[in-house]
Amino acid sequence: MLRLPPAKIAVVLGSGLGNFADALSHTQVLPYSKISDFPVSTVEGHTGQFVHGFVGKTPVLLMQGRVHRYEGYTAQQVISPIRMLKTWGIEKLILTNAAGGINHQFEVGDLMLITDHLNLTGDNPLVGPNDPRLGTRFPDMSDAYSRRLRDLAKSMQPDLREGVYAGMLGPCYETPAEIRMLQILGADAVGMSTVFETIAATHLSIETMGISCICNKAAGFSGVKLTHEEVTAAGKAASKKFTDLLIRLIPELL
Ligand code: HPA
């Protein structure tokens, strides 16, 4: 198989955030299609390749595109790239996504550090026999979104939002009643990715952080219909803010 140079930090780029790759130097690309059995996204806005490059002197591996449970992939298939990253030597993982804003203080274009999640997908990628070489049967999830990494990001950009991410199965956006339910449950943002990857990374003892780009107000909060085009366009509009944060953060992560 084709090989990329080593890196200890990986970033999974969500909808509309893929152009962070343009901020790296000395890039090399490995399309997912060149890796046998690698799950390839069917969703618009998800390119489908690894990009290796440098932020200053720090090597980093980007995933431009991920797959989702709603595409019909199993939870285990969704997290197979995370297990591959572990075998490649990744120690720190930044998961990014586009999300709907539930917290009324959030504006479209805000970045939210995920402090914790609600896995409401009804599934879990660790279901099935546990391989103890990967991790423990019953992983502790109380620091799944590393407080150390969140504190570091906050110290660099104090206006970052923070909150709880509700992970839904999708693919339909939520109903207004579901959003009111999520609000009562303590969610600040909602999306259809990330929670499985965080569970898998935590199981593998990879230190993880999650960043949501608030790309729309959640269903029922704005009076306009939600579309994937609106979500990816808002992601692209926030990409400078996002790039600025990652450029400062990545060299300090290890
Ligand atoms: N709901 C679920 N997933 C999303 C949303 C949303 O409002 N926005 C972006 N991804």
Boltz pocket constraint, residues with backbone or C-beta under 6 A from the ligand:
constraints:
  - pocket:
      binder: B
      contacts: [[A, 98], [A, 99], [A, 100], [A, 101], [A, 168], [A, 172], [A, 173], [A, 174], [A, 190], [A, 191], [A, 192], [A, 215], [A, 216], [A, 217], [A, 218], [A, 219], [A, 226], [A, 231]]
      max_distance: 6.0
